[in-house]
Amino acid sequence: MEPSLRDFGLTPTEEKLYLALLRLGSSAPTALVRETGSHKATVYAVLERLLQKGFVSFIVKGRTRHFQAADPGFLLELVERERKENTAREGSAQALVAQLRALASAPATMEQAYVLRGKRAVRNLLEEILKQGSYDCFSSQGKFHDVFGPYFYQFEQRKREMGLKSRILFDESLRGKPFLGHVHGSIRFIPKEYASPITTMIFGRKLAMIVWSENPTAFVLESPEVVSSYRRYFEYVWRRAR
């Protein structure tokens, strides 16, 4: 009997498609149509909802999106954040992770690049960053604070408690803004004309570029060469910032 994901916010159709992706690995929508027997329009609509909920990501090969199921372990992080509301879900998630991993046709492989869409998916990415010992960030216009509100303050407080080191570059026009007093880490400022609405975060072997809106999108790249290049560029800008 297949495990149920409905307690974690998925509809039966979304659950069916997510489990199919776990079995198949990275797949184009046409493969999912064949695997599930669902109509093409239904598959596309459900994939879009799964993107919003953080259950899948995608890369573009040629001109076609190839989707991949998120590692089931992120269910544990969802439960951890909601423990005060429903502590019983933790045990359920642990059992579900074991069953879901058993369904996968092969060990999960890390894609070089993928896209995350929606607040939940971007928040999952930020939770991943908290697990790092440090990160560098071009935050420029402070959009993280504007879009996430209370979670921004929780994120910074957890950084403080964990002793996580960070260096963040902001637009000069934000100097003196009250929310900056809550940022844990080193802050410097760059001239307004060099500011960008996109936040770039460098952590571990990854680079994440977040486009902020009410429905934010993150482009994540895992490439030692590119990450090393961005680190050098960050160091160059950091030395000249004030």
Residue pairs with C-beta under 8 A, 6 or more apart in sequence:
2 19
2 99
2 103
3 95
3 96
3 99
3 100
4 15
5 14
5 15
5 18
5 19
5 96
6 12
6 15
7 89
7 92
8 75
8 78
8 89
8 93
8 96
9 53
10 18
10 50
10 53
10 55
13 38
13 42
13 46
14 46
14 49
14 50
14 53
14 55
16 36
16 38
17 32
17 36
17 38
17 43
17 46
17 47
17 50
18 50
18 55
18 56
18 69
19 100
19 103
20 27
20 32
20 35
20 36
21 27
21 32
21 56
21 67
21 68
21 69
22 69
22 72
22 100
22 103
22 104
22 105
23 35
23 103
23 104
23 105
24 31
24 32
24 35
24 105
25 68
25 104
25 105
25 106
25 108
25 109
26 59
26 66
26 67
26 68
26 109
26 111
27 35
27 66
27 67
27 68
28 64
28 65
28 66
28 67
29 40
29 43
29 44
29 47
29 65
29 67
30 40
32 38
32 43
32 47
32 67
33 39
33 40
33 43
36 43
38 46
47 56
47 58
47 67
50 56
51 57
51 58
51 115
51 116
51 117
51 118
51 121
52 117
52 118
52 120
52 121
52 215
53 118
53 120
53 121
54 70
54 74
54 116
54 118
54 120
54 121
54 123
54 124
55 69
55 70
56 67
56 68
56 69
56 70
57 67
57 68
57 70
57 111
57 114
57 115
57 116
57 121
57 220
58 65
58 66
58 67
58 68
58 114
58 115
59 65
59 66
59 68
59 111
59 112
59 113
59 114
59 115
60 66
68 111
68 114
70 124
71 108
72 96
72 97
72 100
72 101
73 97
74 124
75 93
75 96
75 97
76 90
76 93
76 94
76 97
77 124
77 127
78 93
79 89
79 90
79 92
79 93
80 90
81 127
82 89
83 89
83 90
110 222
111 222
112 221
112 222
112 223
113 219
113 220
113 221
113 222
113 223
114 220
115 217
115 218
115 219
115 220
116 122
116 124
116 125
116 217
116 218
116 220
117 215
117 216
117 217
117 218
118 215
118 216
119 147
119 148
119 215
119 216
121 218
122 210
122 216
122 217
122 218
123 148
123 151
125 208
125 210
125 218
125 220
126 155
129 135
129 201
129 203
129 208
130 155
130 158
130 159
130 162
130 164
132 164
132 203
132 204
133 164
133 165
134 164
134 165
134 166
134 203
135 164
135 165
135 166
135 201
135 202
135 203
136 166
136 167
136 168
136 201
136 202
136 203
136 231
136 234
136 238
137 166
137 167
137 168
137 169
137 199
137 200
137 201
137 202
138 169
138 196
138 198
138 199
138 200
138 234
138 237
139 168
139 169
139 170
139 199
140 169
140 170
140 171
140 190
140 194
140 195
140 196
140 197
140 198
140 199
141 170
141 171
141 174
141 195
141 196
141 197
142 170
142 171
142 174
142 177
142 179
142 180
143 197
143 199
143 210
143 212
144 152
144 155
144 199
144 210
144 212
145 152
145 179
146 212
147 212
147 213
147 214
147 216
148 155
152 179
152 182
153 182
156 182
156 183
156 184
157 182
157 184
158 164
159 166
159 184
159 185
160 184
164 184
164 185
165 185
166 184
166 185
166 186
167 185
167 186
167 187
167 188
167 234
167 238
168 183
168 185
168 186
168 187
168 188
169 187
169 188
169 189
169 190
169 234
169 237
169 238
169 241
170 180
170 187
170 188
170 189
170 190
171 189
171 190
171 192
171 195
172 189
172 190
172 191
172 192
172 195
173 192
173 195
174 180
174 189
175 189
180 187
188 238
188 241
188 242
189 241
189 242
190 237
190 241
197 211
197 212
198 209
198 210
198 211
198 212
199 209
199 210
199 212
200 207
200 208
200 209
200 210
200 230
201 207
201 208
201 209
201 210
202 227
202 230
202 231
202 234
205 222
205 223
205 224
205 227
206 220
206 221
206 222
206 227
207 220
207 221
207 222
207 223
207 226
207 227
207 230
208 218
208 219
208 220
208 221
209 218
209 219
210 216
210 217
210 218
211 217
211 218
211 219
221 227
